[in-house]
Amino acid sequence: MNLRQVLTLIPPFIIFLIFSGCYDTPYPIDVIEKSELDISLLGKWERNGNSSNRQASVEVSRLNNNEYKILYHDQQRGTFKLRAHPSDHAGWTFLNARSLESNDSDSEYSLFAYKFEDTSKSLPDQVTLYLLRVTLPHFDSADELRAFISTHIEHPSILFEQGMLFDRSS
């Protein structure tokens, strides 16, 4: 396999990680009752594919007062259906995501974060999603995880993989 073939395999692997195993934990950063939805995230977002990434879309809607319903579609991987509640921590918004079909509070959460690119607009038109590194240490409690994030948030490369930029499409 040559280098070009290897490089074309990397984006599908990263996309696979975002919804099927970025950083999994048995507990969320914060409990769902503390969550407040950011209506700026609602809508459809597109990621235009080029030589280094694949085209994908994310549709975010309100599931209930504390959770988003997220439909992530990738042409090669299909559609992932998630429920996620936000946690604001250390100046970032994290999403505590799990399968939409899961109503079990004991199910594992996949954690990732997002930041809007231009916060001066009332309705931002670009958002970057960040995967938490799967190589983060195991934590025995949400308090330990929050403390680790607070300690290292000044150096995002310690916490996150490279971000994925999405443009608002509706």
Secondary structure as GFF3:
##gff-version 3
##sequence-region A 1 170
A	DSSP	alpha_helix	3	20	.	.	.	ID=ss1
A	DSSP	beta_strand	23	25	.	.	.	ID=ss2
A	DSSP	three_ten_helix	32	34	.	.	.	ID=ss3
A	DSSP	three_ten_helix	39	41	.	.	.	ID=ss4
A	DSSP	beta_strand	43	47	.	.	.	ID=ss5
A	DSSP	beta_strand	56	62	.	.	.	ID=ss6
A	DSSP	beta_strand	68	74	.	.	.	ID=ss7
A	DSSP	beta_strand	78	89	.	.	.	ID=ss8
A	DSSP	beta_strand	92	99	.	.	.	ID=ss9
A	DSSP	beta_strand	109	116	.	.	.	ID=ss10
A	DSSP	beta_strand	126	131	.	.	.	ID=ss11
A	DSSP	alpha_helix	142	152	.	.	.	ID=ss12
A	DSSP	alpha_helix	156	159	.	.	.	ID=ss13
A	DSSP	beta_strand	164	168	.	.	.	ID=ss14
###
